[in-house]
């Protein structure tokens, strides 16, 4: 699933996330700030410590933008998809 594509199909977007596009947009700003602050002081495994500086070119990551990350996070609890299906849907190995 590609966030930018599904966002254009509002009914499908609401079906997979449980939110309207407008609600997602309102949630994105606080999520983005919390995400940024968390990874400033936490390692990827969640322990506190000096986190390595993140690569400024996020386009190489599996979920390149914060909207993708939030979209992924919302899809799981809405659908309780098996991890293998979720991985395949989002292009993970």
C-alpha angles and dihedrals in degrees: 000000000000115000095211092053098044090046087067090057099063097184092051091044090055091046095055099038105027089231135099114239090252091053090049090052091053091049094047098070097056091039091053092052093047092047092051093047093047094053093046090069106020133070118231090263090058099252118132116252143095104319115212113255110268119239108259090219099077092170090091094061124094091243098032103181133039091245088061091050094050091045091052092048092051096047095061102057091040094054106016088219120187110261092241092054091045090050092050092047092053098038099254123144 
